[in-house]
Amino acid sequence: MENRVHDGIYQTETVNIPVQLLSVTDRDGRITPLWFRLETEEHEIKNFRIEDIISRGEKNYVGIREKQFVCRIRQGEMCRTLEMRYNTATQKWRIFQFL
């Protein structure tokens, strides 16, 4: 958990960060994340717009069902690719890892 956010840029690759996320759901139940926000260790709120969804899928690990989204965001001047997961039982979003 240390050094996850430094000057608004993530330094480590494997993370498990809970986020607030805004998404839309179409009439068939397909979820599309639009943007998210999180609190840094300095207690700043950072907003990130999801520019592109590269892939989506489902994971089932030890009975825990999650929807998986590989997304591209802009972080300052650079683009980052990350994997986000939505737990269908708890209805919570998290950044699983940076790719």
N, C-alpha and C positions, 0 to 999 in steps of 0.2 A: 504494500500500500504506500510505502514511502516513495517520494519523487514521482507520483503519478502525473501531477500537473505542475509544470514549472513555466512561469510566464505565459500561461494559457496553452502550452503545447505539451502533449503527452510524451514522456520519456521512455516508458517501458512498453513492451509489446503485449504481454499476457496480463489482462486486467479483468476485473469483475466489478464494474461500476454501475450502480443503480441510477436510472435516469427517469426524468419526466419526459414523455413522448406524446406528440400529437400525430394521430394517424387518421386515415379515412378508410371506411369499409364499404365495398361495393355491395350490390344487392345479392351477390352470390357468396358473400362472407369473406372475400379476399381482402386482407389487410395491406394497406400501403402506408408505411411510415413517411412523414413529411419533414418534421424537425424534432429536435430534442434539446433539453437543457439539463445541466448538472451543476453541482456546487463543487468548486475546487477546494483544495486544502486551505487556501487563504480565505475561504468563505465568500468567494465571488461566484455569481451566477453567470455561466457561459451558455450562449445559445448557438446551436449548429443546425444549419439547413442540410437536409439530405438531398444531394444533387442527383444521385443515380442509384437505383437498386440493381445490383449486378446479378444476384441470384436469390432465390427463396426456397425454403424446404422445411422439413420437420425433423426433429430429433426426439428420440425416446431413449432416455438413459435411466436405468434402474426405476422404471415406472414414472419418471418425470417427463411429461410431454412439453416440448417447447417448439415454437415456430422460429426458424432461423432466417435471418436476412443479412446478406453481404451487401454493404452500402458504401457509397463514396460520399465523403463530406469535404468541404473546404475549410482549412484551418489556417487562417492568415493567408499567405501567398501560396501555400502548398495544398495539394489534395491528399487525403488519407483514405485508405480503405479499411473498413472495420466490419466485424461480425457482431450483429445485435441479436438478442434472443428475447422472445416473449413467452413467459411461463403461462400456459393456458389454465392451470389450476389457481395460481395466486394472482393472475392478471397483472404481473409486474414485468417491466422492461429492464434490460441491462445491456451494457456493452460487454460482450464476452471476451473479445480480443481484437487487437489491431493486427492487420495482415500486411 
